[in-house]
Each structure stands twice: as C-alpha cells, then as structure tokens.
C-alpha cells in the first residue's frame, strides 16, 4: 500500500503511521469540542424555555379578606417529616370564627400569636386557604 500523496506540483507528502494517528486524534478532539459547545448551547436554550414557562405559570393567588373573631388560641407540638427542619417544633395556633359562622384554625407564627388576644375581632387575610395576616 502506497502512503504517498502527490500534489499538482512536484512535491510529495508521505503519511506514516504516526501522522495518521495524530490526525485521527486531532479530528476526534475537534469533534469533541464541537459536541461540547453544541450541548452547552442546547442546555442554555432548554433552561431559558423552562424559566419562561415558570414565569407564565406563576399567577398571583387572590387574597381573601373576611371579618373574623379569634375564639381560641393555643400552642401545640408540631411534628415534621422533613430532614431540612427539626423533627418537632412549637406551633402557635389561632382559631377564628368568620362572619358567616365558619370556624377555622391556622398555625400563625409566634409574633402574631403573641400580639393577638382571644375574642379580638378584625380582618382575616388568607390566600388559597393559607393564613397571611390578622389585623
């Protein structure tokens, strides 16, 4: 097998085994670099699409404000199942009676619990069934 390449002129160039291996490695590295750049660009486009989708899906939940009266307040131990938080904590609960007669209990946090007295009337603010504020 003849590994000689002739050009239009009189020059000849011989490809030995080392040169062929070098060219193969260089082509492989070039292909790998192109693939890495392509993968990076594809990943960035996917992330951008995901963030845009998240922006579209987030909708402000309506805030419901009703007249209510605190009819009970108490603390209790709340047991958690998440490894992110301690296994238990003190829960601060207020029970409200709304103007339409419903009784609802919320875990309100220590600050609101300490600032609110039993039988206090005010505005109960909730969103999607979650306690927001009582004033």
Z-matrix of the N, CA and C atoms (Angstrom, degrees):
N
C 1 1.438
C 2 1.514 1 108.46
N 3 1.294 2 116.05 1 133.19
C 4 1.453 3 122.33 2 -175.92
C 5 1.522 4 108.55 3 -97.84
N 6 1.347 5 118.36 4 119.53
C 7 1.455 6 123.12 5 179.62
C 8 1.516 7 111.28 6 -100.42
N 9 1.286 8 117.56 7 31.13
C 10 1.459 9 121.24 8 -178.13
C 11 1.522 10 108.84 9 -102.41
N 12 1.330 11 115.01 10 130.83
C 13 1.459 12 120.68 11 176.94
C 14 1.510 13 107.09 12 -108.81
N 15 1.311 14 116.58 13 126.93
C 16 1.454 15 119.74 14 179.24
C 17 1.522 16 109.56 15 -105.99
N 18 1.298 17 116.05 16 136.77
C 19 1.448 18 121.65 17 176.77
C 20 1.508 19 108.50 18 -97.66
N 21 1.303 20 118.47 19 172.83
C 22 1.461 21 122.24 20 -176.89
C 23 1.525 22 112.21 21 -60.28
N 24 1.307 23 114.56 22 -27.43
C 25 1.461 24 116.89 23 177.90
C 26 1.518 25 109.48 24 -81.95
N 27 1.261 26 116.42 25 -154.37
C 28 1.458 27 120.66 26 -178.25
C 29 1.523 28 112.00 27 -96.66
N 30 1.379 29 116.70 28 -3.06
C 31 1.467 30 120.09 29 -177.41
C 32 1.522 31 110.66 30 -76.42
N 33 1.298 32 115.67 31 146.86
C 34 1.458 33 121.44 32 174.12
C 35 1.524 34 108.01 33 -124.96
N 36 1.326 35 115.86 34 152.98
C 37 1.453 36 121.80 35 -178.39
C 38 1.512 37 106.38 36 -133.77
N 39 1.304 38 117.56 37 123.29
C 40 1.447 39 120.63 38 -176.88
C 41 1.532 40 110.12 39 -102.28
N 42 1.344 41 116.04 40 129.46
C 43 1.458 42 121.61 41 177.96
C 44 1.518 43 108.45 42 -97.06
N 45 1.318 44 115.42 43 109.10
C 46 1.461 45 117.65 44 176.04
C 47 1.532 46 108.84 45 -93.30
N 48 1.330 47 119.09 46 177.29
C 49 1.464 48 123.59 47 -176.41
C 50 1.518 49 113.25 48 -59.99
N 51 1.324 50 117.73 49 -39.13
C 52 1.467 51 121.51 50 -179.97
C 53 1.520 52 111.87 51 -65.48
N 54 1.322 53 116.99 52 -39.11
C 55 1.464 54 121.50 53 -179.55
C 56 1.524 55 110.43 54 -69.06
N 57 1.324 56 117.08 55 -39.83
C 58 1.466 57 120.71 56 178.75
C 59 1.531 58 109.86 57 -64.52
N 60 1.325 59 116.99 58 -43.27
C 61 1.456 60 120.65 59 178.57
C 62 1.522 61 110.60 60 -62.79
N 63 1.322 62 117.61 61 -42.63
C 64 1.458 63 122.20 62 178.37
C 65 1.523 64 110.64 63 -60.57
N 66 1.321 65 118.12 64 -45.58
C 67 1.464 66 121.29 65 179.23
C 68 1.525 67 111.45 66 -64.07
N 69 1.328 68 116.96 67 -38.87
C 70 1.470 69 120.16 68 178.09
C 71 1.526 70 110.82 69 -64.47
N 72 1.313 71 116.80 70 -43.78
C 73 1.472 72 120.28 71 178.43
C 74 1.523 73 110.55 72 -63.29
N 75 1.326 74 117.80 73 -42.63
C 76 1.471 75 121.02 74 179.77
C 77 1.528 76 110.80 75 -63.64
N 78 1.334 77 117.60 76 -41.75
C 79 1.467 78 120.57 77 177.70
C 80 1.532 79 110.73 78 -64.51
N 81 1.337 80 116.10 79 -39.45
C 82 1.464 81 119.53 80 177.42
C 83 1.519 82 110.98 81 -62.46
N 84 1.325 83 117.49 82 -46.10
C 85 1.467 84 121.41 83 179.96
C 86 1.526 85 111.63 84 -64.21
N 87 1.318 86 117.37 85 -38.83
C 88 1.461 87 120.91 86 176.68
C 89 1.527 88 110.38 87 -63.43
N 90 1.327 89 117.08 88 -44.39
C 91 1.465 90 120.71 89 177.55
C 92 1.516 91 111.86 90 -62.92
N 93 1.325 92 116.95 91 -40.20
C 94 1.459 93 121.46 92 178.26
C 95 1.524 94 110.96 93 -63.66
N 96 1.328 95 117.39 94 -42.81
C 97 1.468 96 121.05 95 178.28
C 98 1.525 97 110.58 96 -63.02
N 99 1.318 98 117.92 97 -43.19
C 100 1.469 99 121.61 98 178.91
C 101 1.525 100 109.95 99 -63.11
N 102 1.325 101 117.36 100 -42.41
C 103 1.466 102 120.90 101 178.87
C 104 1.528 103 111.24 102 -63.00
N 105 1.336 104 117.51 103 -41.51
C 106 1.466 105 120.95 104 179.26
C 107 1.525 106 111.23 105 -63.00
N 108 1.316 107 117.26 106 -44.21
C 109 1.466 108 120.93 107 178.74
C 110 1.525 109 109.74 108 -63.85
N 111 1.333 110 117.51 109 -43.51
C 112 1.462 111 121.96 110 179.19
C 113 1.532 112 110.42 111 -61.09
N 114 1.339 113 116.92 112 -45.31
C 115 1.466 114 120.74 113 -179.89
C 116 1.522 115 111.49 114 -63.52
N 117 1.327 116 116.98 115 -40.53
C 118 1.460 117 121.29 116 178.84
C 119 1.525 118 110.90 117 -62.48
N 120 1.320 119 117.13 118 -46.97
C 121 1.468 120 121.27 119 -179.85
C 122 1.530 121 110.00 120 -63.86
N 123 1.321 122 117.16 121 -42.57
C 124 1.464 123 120.97 122 179.29
C 125 1.527 124 110.80 123 -62.32
N 126 1.333 125 117.18 124 -41.94
C 127 1.462 126 121.60 125 179.08
C 128 1.526 127 111.15 126 -65.01
N 129 1.320 128 117.29 127 -40.93
C 130 1.470 129 120.58 128 179.16
C 131 1.528 130 110.73 129 -64.52
N 132 1.321 131 117.64 130 -40.20
C 133 1.466 132 120.58 131 177.53
C 134 1.522 133 110.55 132 -63.84
N 135 1.340 134 117.24 133 -41.11
C 136 1.461 135 121.23 134 179.77
C 137 1.520 136 110.51 135 -64.21
N 138 1.331 137 117.08 136 -43.20
C 139 1.465 138 120.30 137 178.53
C 140 1.521 139 111.04 138 -63.17
N 141 1.313 140 116.72 139 -41.66
C 142 1.461 141 120.48 140 179.39
C 143 1.529 142 110.32 141 -61.73
N 144 1.337 143 117.34 142 -43.85
C 145 1.463 144 121.16 143 177.95
C 146 1.529 145 110.78 144 -62.47
N 147 1.342 146 116.95 145 -41.33
C 148 1.466 147 120.26 146 179.88
C 149 1.530 148 111.10 147 -63.96
N 150 1.339 149 117.47 148 -43.05
C 151 1.464 150 120.38 149 178.86
C 152 1.523 151 111.22 150 -65.24
N 153 1.328 152 117.43 151 -39.42
C 154 1.459 153 120.31 152 177.62
C 155 1.527 154 110.20 153 -64.03
N 156 1.332 155 116.69 154 -39.04
C 157 1.463 156 120.77 155 178.96
C 158 1.529 157 110.25 156 -65.16
N 159 1.352 158 116.72 157 -40.18
C 160 1.459 159 120.01 158 177.68
C 161 1.522 160 111.07 159 -62.96
N 162 1.324 161 117.18 160 -41.51
C 163 1.457 162 120.68 161 179.03
C 164 1.522 163 111.33 162 -61.26
N 165 1.329 164 117.29 163 -37.61
C 166 1.454 165 120.97 164 -179.73
C 167 1.521 166 111.20 165 -70.62
N 168 1.352 167 117.12 166 -36.96
C 169 1.453 168 121.18 167 -174.49
C 170 1.522 169 113.21 168 -75.83
N 171 1.332 170 117.19 169 -27.56
C 172 1.461 171 119.87 170 -177.23
C 173 1.519 172 109.13 171 -73.06
N 174 1.301 173 114.03 172 120.45
C 175 1.452 174 120.59 173 178.09
C 176 1.505 175 107.23 174 -126.21
N 177 1.295 176 116.61 175 137.61
C 178 1.449 177 120.36 176 177.41
C 179 1.517 178 108.77 177 -66.10
N 180 1.320 179 116.03 178 125.42
C 181 1.459 180 120.06 179 177.36
C 182 1.528 181 108.20 180 -75.05
N 183 1.314 182 117.10 181 139.51
C 184 1.460 183 119.04 182 179.65
C 185 1.527 184 111.15 183 -66.59
N 186 1.305 185 115.91 184 144.46
C 187 1.455 186 121.73 185 178.50
C 188 1.522 187 108.06 186 -96.71
N 189 1.327 188 115.74 187 125.41
C 190 1.462 189 121.75 188 178.63
C 191 1.521 190 108.43 189 -100.61
N 192 1.326 191 116.46 190 127.46
C 193 1.460 192 121.81 191 177.57
C 194 1.523 193 107.84 192 -120.22
N 195 1.332 194 115.77 193 122.02
C 196 1.463 195 121.07 194 179.14
C 197 1.524 196 109.14 195 -131.29
N 198 1.297 197 115.48 196 152.73
C 199 1.463 198 121.14 197 173.88
C 200 1.521 199 107.71 198 -72.82
N 201 1.338 200 116.52 199 133.23
C 202 1.457 201 120.44 200 -178.62
C 203 1.518 202 109.54 201 -149.77
N 204 1.337 203 114.39 202 164.79
C 205 1.452 204 121.60 203 178.80
C 206 1.521 205 107.68 204 -130.73
N 207 1.339 206 116.62 205 136.91
C 208 1.460 207 121.46 206 176.86
C 209 1.521 208 107.02 207 -75.91
N 210 1.323 209 116.29 208 121.34
C 211 1.467 210 118.78 209 179.75
C 212 1.530 211 112.13 210 -109.57
N 213 1.330 212 116.92 211 -11.19
C 214 1.460 213 119.50 212 178.70
C 215 1.518 214 108.90 213 -160.95
N 216 1.316 215 116.31 214 147.10
C 217 1.466 216 121.23 215 172.38
C 218 1.513 217 108.15 216 -141.56
N 219 1.326 218 115.96 217 137.65
C 220 1.456 219 120.10 218 -177.89
C 221 1.527 220 109.57 219 -159.05
N 222 1.322 221 115.31 220 163.35
C 223 1.466 222 121.50 221 174.65
C 224 1.518 223 107.66 222 -113.62
N 225 1.313 224 115.13 223 154.49
C 226 1.458 225 120.52 224 179.55
C 227 1.526 226 107.86 225 -156.08
N 228 1.306 227 116.52 226 158.12
C 229 1.457 228 121.26 227 176.43
C 230 1.522 229 108.71 228 -81.49
N 231 1.333 230 115.02 229 128.33
C 232 1.464 231 121.18 230 178.89
C 233 1.519 232 107.06 231 -109.10
N 234 1.325 233 115.65 232 124.54
C 235 1.459 234 120.90 233 -178.99
C 236 1.519 235 109.16 234 -96.07
N 237 1.330 236 116.34 235 128.59
C 238 1.456 237 121.07 236 -179.55
C 239 1.508 238 111.32 237 -103.56
N 240 1.324 239 115.43 238 161.52
C 241 1.466 240 120.03 239 178.60
C 242 1.522 241 111.25 240 -118.01
N 243 1.315 242 117.20 241 0.47
C 244 1.459 243 120.75 242 -177.77
C 245 1.520 244 110.47 243 -88.00
N 246 1.321 245 116.43 244 141.80
C 247 1.458 246 120.10 245 176.60
C 248 1.523 247 110.94 246 -77.34
N 249 1.322 248 116.96 247 -11.05
C 250 1.460 249 121.51 248 -178.62
C 251 1.528 250 111.01 249 -76.25
N 252 1.317 251 117.43 250 -27.43
C 253 1.458 252 122.52 251 -176.19
C 254 1.528 253 109.41 252 -117.90
N 255 1.319 254 116.13 253 164.53
C 256 1.468 255 118.13 254 175.80
C 257 1.533 256 110.45 255 -60.43
N 258 1.300 257 115.96 256 162.03
C 259 1.460 258 120.02 257 -177.05
C 260 1.523 259 112.29 258 -69.24
N 261 1.315 260 118.23 259 -22.65
C 262 1.455 261 120.26 260 176.98
C 263 1.525 262 109.12 261 -150.99
N 264 1.320 263 115.00 262 161.78
C 265 1.457 264 121.66 263 178.71
C 266 1.518 265 107.74 264 -155.00
N 267 1.312 266 116.20 265 170.22
C 268 1.462 267 121.26 266 175.41
C 269 1.521 268 107.85 267 -86.91
N 270 1.321 269 116.39 268 125.96
C 271 1.459 270 121.82 269 176.05
C 272 1.513 271 109.66 270 -99.79
N 273 1.336 272 116.10 271 138.78
C 274 1.467 273 122.20 272 179.81
C 275 1.522 274 107.37 273 -110.59
N 276 1.323 275 115.98 274 114.06
C 277 1.456 276 121.20 275 -171.51
C 278 1.522 277 111.80 276 -116.01
N 279 1.329 278 114.89 277 138.63
C 280 1.460 279 122.38 278 171.34
C 281 1.517 280 107.32 279 -121.91
N 282 1.322 281 116.21 280 135.61
C 283 1.453 282 121.56 281 175.63
C 284 1.522 283 107.63 282 -106.22
N 285 1.318 284 115.88 283 126.38
C 286 1.461 285 122.23 284 -177.30
C 287 1.519 286 110.43 285 -111.50
N 288 1.318 287 115.41 286 147.60
C 289 1.460 288 121.80 287 168.98
C 290 1.523 289 105.86 288 -114.88
N 291 1.333 290 116.05 289 117.36
C 292 1.462 291 120.22 290 -177.81
C 293 1.516 292 110.10 291 -81.16
N 294 1.325 293 116.10 292 168.35
C 295 1.459 294 120.65 293 -177.16
C 296 1.527 295 112.73 294 -64.76
N 297 1.333 296 116.95 295 -21.16
C 298 1.472 297 118.73 296 177.47
C 299 1.530 298 112.10 297 -93.07
N 300 1.342 299 117.88 298 10.51
C 301 1.451 300 122.18 299 172.57
C 302 1.517 301 115.86 300 92.82
N 303 1.293 302 119.20 301 -0.79
C 304 1.469 303 121.29 302 179.68
C 305 1.524 304 109.81 303 -77.46
N 306 1.340 305 115.53 304 144.66
C 307 1.459 306 122.04 305 176.48
C 308 1.525 307 107.71 306 -112.27
N 309 1.346 308 115.97 307 124.35
C 310 1.464 309 121.74 308 -176.17
C 311 1.524 310 108.74 309 -134.25
N 312 1.328 311 116.87 310 137.19
C 313 1.458 312 122.12 311 177.75
C 314 1.523 313 109.11 312 -112.62
N 315 1.348 314 115.57 313 134.43
C 316 1.464 315 121.43 314 179.03
C 317 1.515 316 110.24 315 -127.67
N 318 1.323 317 116.19 316 145.47
C 319 1.460 318 123.38 317 169.16
C 320 1.520 319 105.08 318 -83.48
N 321 1.345 320 117.25 319 112.41
C 322 1.464 321 120.04 320 -166.58
C 323 1.519 322 115.14 321 -107.67
N 324 1.276 323 119.35 322 -11.73
C 325 1.449 324 120.43 323 -176.84
C 326 1.515 325 110.67 324 94.24
N 327 1.309 326 116.30 325 154.52
C 328 1.460 327 122.32 326 -172.28
C 329 1.525 328 113.60 327 -64.92
N 330 1.323 329 117.87 328 -41.37
C 331 1.466 330 120.42 329 -175.56
C 332 1.522 331 111.95 330 -64.02
N 333 1.313 332 117.29 331 -48.86
C 334 1.470 333 120.40 332 179.50
C 335 1.530 334 109.86 333 -66.64
N 336 1.320 335 116.52 334 -38.16
C 337 1.471 336 120.57 335 178.25
C 338 1.524 337 110.62 336 -58.27
N 339 1.331 338 116.92 337 -46.20
C 340 1.469 339 121.10 338 -177.61
C 341 1.525 340 112.73 339 -70.41
N 342 1.329 341 117.82 340 -26.10
C 343 1.466 342 121.41 341 -177.86
C 344 1.529 343 112.99 342 -91.14
N 345 1.323 344 117.91 343 -3.41
C 346 1.462 345 121.21 344 -175.14
C 347 1.525 346 109.42 345 -115.40
N 348 1.320 347 115.46 346 134.11
C 349 1.465 348 121.39 347 179.91
C 350 1.527 349 109.90 348 -107.49
N 351 1.321 350 115.65 349 153.12
C 352 1.456 351 120.41 350 177.97
C 353 1.524 352 109.65 351 -61.34
N 354 1.297 353 115.73 352 145.37
C 355 1.468 354 125.75 353 179.82
C 356 1.527 355 113.15 354 67.33
N 357 1.316 356 116.82 355 21.40
C 358 1.452 357 121.86 356 173.98
C 359 1.522 358 108.64 357 -84.28
N 360 1.323 359 116.92 358 132.77
C 361 1.467 360 121.11 359 177.37
C 362 1.518 361 108.77 360 -99.85
N 363 1.344 362 115.79 361 148.87
C 364 1.451 363 119.72 362 179.43
C 365 1.513 364 111.49 363 -178.52
N 366 1.322 365 115.22 364 -164.51
C 367 1.462 366 121.85 365 179.55
C 368 1.524 367 109.17 366 -100.74
N 369 1.333 368 115.21 367 124.13
C 370 1.466 369 122.25 368 178.46
C 371 1.522 370 108.06 369 -98.19
N 372 1.337 371 116.88 370 119.69
C 373 1.466 372 121.74 371 179.38
C 374 1.522 373 109.27 372 -105.38
N 375 1.337 374 115.27 373 124.63
C 376 1.463 375 121.40 374 177.64
C 377 1.522 376 109.30 375 -133.24
N 378 1.315 377 114.93 376 161.94
C 379 1.461 378 121.22 377 175.87
C 380 1.522 379 107.77 378 -144.48
N 381 1.320 380 116.59 379 121.41
C 382 1.476 381 121.87 380 -177.41
C 383 1.526 382 112.00 381 52.65
N 384 1.312 383 117.27 382 36.64
C 385 1.457 384 121.51 383 178.76
C 386 1.502 385 114.61 384 80.33
N 387 1.319 386 119.18 385 4.73
C 388 1.457 387 123.24 386 179.01
C 389 1.524 388 110.07 387 -102.99
N 390 1.318 389 115.77 388 136.87
C 391 1.454 390 122.05 389 179.41
C 392 1.530 391 110.67 390 -65.91
N 393 1.344 392 116.39 391 133.43
C 394 1.460 393 120.82 392 174.37
C 395 1.515 394 111.86 393 -113.10
N 396 1.346 395 116.81 394 -50.89
C 397 1.455 396 119.87 395 -175.14
C 398 1.525 397 110.49 396 -164.70
N 399 1.315 398 115.25 397 160.86
C 400 1.473 399 121.60 398 173.07
C 401 1.515 400 107.58 399 -141.74
N 402 1.334 401 115.74 400 122.61
C 403 1.476 402 121.12 401 -179.62
C 404 1.488 403 109.62 402 -135.59
